[in-house]
Amino acid sequence: MTYPFPGMNPYLEDPELWPGVHGRLIIAIADYLSPQLRPKYFVAIEERIYQTTGDDKVLIGIPDVIVQNSQTTTNRELPNIVVAAPAVQPKMVTVPMPEIVKERYLEVRKVGTKEVVTVIEILSPKNKRKGEGRNAYETKRQRVLGSSTHLIEIDLLRAGEPMLVFGDGTQNDYRILVSRAEHRPQSDLYAFNLPDVIPSFALPLRTGDSEPLVDLQSLLTGIYDRASYDLVIDYNQKPVSRLLERDRGWVDALLQEKGLR
């Protein structure tokens, strides 16, 4: 089935689908750029790893109660004592379990020296809400912004808190930040909404080198087809990520026009 939206597909923001979309988009961008960057540059797929729990906080500490092996204590005979049943009965609860999170991103490097020239990040839900995921990403982001490395930051998720920039007084659904090292603190922000086509952008490289144009819209459309997301998504249902009032009628009319409702 043909990709039904002119820009971002809000149904792909579903937390159950997004990890697959994120992973496929990382690979698609790498495969698209690699032949255009030869022989001077190559694209490396890297991974950021951190630990979270259910509330996005790192679980670090020692137990409050230590249960010792009986062999380490002195054996003493205890008298037979009748213990009354407790007045308060326990109830079933759930404890936060540690979770290892792996987030992939891309690095464009120079052949020979392996110098990192450009970092390409695609934000995940954990990057956009308070917790270890955002802390880990913000630390990495500040390190890149303070270096001679270019940063591409792609945000295709409406939910959550956008990454901090100054001078953007508008509210937009999606954003692509292109931050060239030689122009900082000024950077280019491509801010767009659900009905808009995802803008293309030039990949920043070293001065004087030819910069390929990244057509993110075409890459996302190709992923949709190859992954058969049309067989997974039920367009009769509302997207998991809520639509603004201004977009509800537009989405409904578009899906009816495409014969999906």
C-alpha positions in Angstrom: 0.0 0.0 0.0 1.2 3.5 -0.8 2.4 5.6 2.1 -0.7 7.6 3.0 0.7 10.8 4.5 2.5 13.7 2.8 5.0 14.0 5.7 5.4 12.1 8.9 2.9 9.3 9.6 1.6 9.8 13.2 0.8 6.1 13.5 4.5 5.3 13.3 4.9 7.1 16.6 3.2 4.2 18.4 5.6 3.0 21.1 5.2 -0.5 19.9 6.2 0.4 16.3 8.7 3.2 17.0 11.8 1.1 18.0 11.5 -0.7 14.6 11.0 2.5 12.7 14.0 4.0 14.5 16.3 1.1 13.8 15.3 0.9 10.1 15.7 4.6 9.6 19.2 4.5 11.1 20.1 1.7 8.6 18.4 3.5 5.7 20.3 6.8 6.3 23.6 4.9 6.6 23.0 2.9 3.4 21.9 6.0 1.6 24.9 8.1 2.6 27.7 5.6 2.4 28.1 5.4 -1.4 27.9 9.2 -1.7 30.6 9.8 0.9 33.2 7.4 -0.6 36.2 7.5 -0.7 36.8 10.3 1.9 34.3 9.4 4.5 32.5 6.3 5.9 29.3 6.0 8.1 29.6 4.1 11.4 26.6 2.8 13.4 27.2 3.4 17.1 25.3 2.5 20.2 24.6 4.4 23.5 23.8 2.1 26.4 22.4 3.1 29.8 20.3 1.5 32.6 16.8 2.6 33.6 13.9 1.3 35.7 10.2 1.6 35.2 10.3 5.2 36.4 13.4 6.0 34.3 15.8 6.3 37.2 18.9 4.3 37.6 18.6 1.6 40.3 21.8 1.8 42.4 22.2 0.9 46.0 22.4 -1.8 48.6 19.6 -3.7 50.3 18.1 -2.3 53.5 17.8 -5.9 54.9 20.5 -8.6 54.7 19.3 -12.1 55.0 22.2 -14.2 56.4 22.8 -17.9 55.9 21.8 -19.8 59.0 25.3 -21.3 59.3 26.8 -17.9 60.1 24.7 -17.5 63.2 24.9 -19.2 66.6 22.5 -22.1 66.8 20.2 -21.6 69.8 17.2 -23.5 70.8 14.1 -21.3 70.7 11.0 -22.1 72.8 7.8 -22.9 71.0 5.9 -19.7 70.7 2.5 -19.2 69.2 2.5 -16.3 66.8 -0.7 -14.5 66.1 -1.7 -13.8 62.5 -0.8 -10.3 61.5 -3.7 -7.8 61.4 -2.5 -6.3 58.1 -2.4 -8.7 55.2 0.1 -8.1 52.3 -1.1 -7.0 48.9 0.5 -7.7 45.5 2.7 -4.9 44.2 5.2 -4.5 41.3 8.8 -3.4 41.9 10.7 -1.4 39.2 13.1 -3.7 37.3 16.4 -2.5 35.8 16.3 -2.3 32.0 19.3 -2.0 29.7 18.5 0.5 27.0 20.4 0.6 23.7 20.1 3.6 21.4 21.7 3.6 17.9 23.0 6.7 16.2 25.3 7.5 13.2 28.8 8.9 13.0 30.3 10.2 9.7 34.0 9.7 10.0 37.1 10.5 7.9 38.8 7.5 6.3 42.2 6.9 7.7 42.1 9.0 10.8 38.5 7.9 11.9 37.9 11.5 13.0 34.2 12.0 13.8 33.0 14.8 11.4 29.2 14.6 11.8 26.9 12.9 14.4 23.3 12.0 13.3 20.8 11.4 16.1 17.2 10.3 15.8 15.4 11.0 19.1 13.6 8.3 21.0 10.7 8.7 23.5 13.2 8.3 26.4 15.2 11.2 25.1 12.1 13.5 25.3 11.0 12.8 28.9 12.7 13.3 32.2 14.9 10.4 33.3 18.2 8.7 32.6 17.4 8.5 28.8 17.2 12.3 28.5 20.2 12.8 30.9 22.4 10.5 28.9 21.4 12.1 25.6 21.8 15.7 26.9 25.3 14.9 28.2 26.3 13.5 24.8 24.6 16.5 23.0 26.5 19.0 25.0 29.8 17.2 24.3 29.2 17.3 20.6 28.1 21.0 20.6 31.3 21.9 22.4 33.4 20.2 19.9 34.3 20.6 16.2 31.8 17.9 15.2 28.6 18.8 13.3 25.3 17.6 14.8 22.1 16.5 13.0 19.2 16.0 15.4 16.0 14.5 14.0 12.9 14.6 16.1 9.9 12.8 14.5 8.0 12.4 17.8 5.2 14.9 18.8 5.1 13.6 22.4 7.6 14.8 25.0 9.7 17.8 25.6 11.7 19.1 22.6 15.5 19.6 23.0 16.5 23.0 24.1 17.3 25.7 21.5 17.1 29.5 21.7 15.3 31.7 19.3 12.5 29.3 18.4 9.2 30.9 19.5 6.9 28.6 17.6 5.2 25.4 18.6 5.8 22.7 16.0 5.1 18.9 15.8 8.5 17.9 14.4 12.0 19.3 14.1 15.3 18.7 12.4 18.3 20.6 13.8 21.4 21.0 11.6 24.2 22.5 13.8 27.4 23.2 11.9 30.5 23.4 14.1 31.9 26.5 12.4 28.6 28.5 12.7 27.8 27.8 16.4 26.0 28.9 18.4 23.8 29.7 15.4 22.2 26.6 13.9 19.5 25.7 11.3 16.2 24.5 12.7 13.7 22.9 10.3 10.4 23.1 12.2 7.4 21.5 10.5 3.9 20.1 11.3 2.0 17.0 10.6 0.5 18.1 7.2 4.0 19.2 5.9 6.4 17.2 3.8 9.5 16.3 5.9 12.2 18.8 4.7 15.4 17.7 3.1 18.7 19.0 4.4 22.4 19.0 3.4 24.7 16.8 5.4 27.5 19.1 6.8 31.0 17.9 6.2 34.4 19.5 6.2 34.8 22.9 4.3 35.1 22.4 0.6 33.6 18.9 0.4 30.5 18.1 -1.6 27.5 17.7 0.8 24.9 15.1 -0.1 21.2 16.1 0.4 19.3 13.9 2.8 15.8 13.2 1.6 14.3 11.9 4.9 10.8 11.8 3.4 11.8 9.3 0.7 13.7 7.2 3.1 10.7 7.0 5.5 8.4 6.1 2.6 10.7 3.3 1.6 10.8 1.9 5.1 7.0 1.9 5.3 6.8 -0.2 2.1 9.6 -2.6 2.9 8.4 -3.2 6.5 4.8 -3.7 5.4 3.5 -1.3 8.1 0.3 -1.1 6.1 -0.5 -4.6 7.3 0.2 -3.7 10.9 -1.5 -0.3 11.3 -5.3 -0.1 11.7 -6.2 3.3 10.3 -9.8 2.9 11.6 -8.3 3.5 15.1 -6.9 6.8 16.4 -3.2 7.2 16.7 -1.7 6.3 20.1 0.0 9.7 20.2 -2.9 12.2 20.5 -3.6 14.5 17.6 -4.2 18.2 18.2 -7.7 19.5 17.4 -6.5 21.2 14.3 -5.2 17.9 12.9 -8.0 15.5 13.7 -10.3 16.6 10.9 -7.4 16.8 8.4 -6.3 13.2 9.3 -9.8 11.8 9.1 -10.4 13.4 5.7 -7.1 12.3 4.3 -7.6 8.7 5.4 -11.1 8.6 4.0 -9.8 10.0 0.7 -7.2 7.1 0.7 -9.9 4.6 1.4 -8.4 3.7 4.7 -11.5 4.6 6.7 
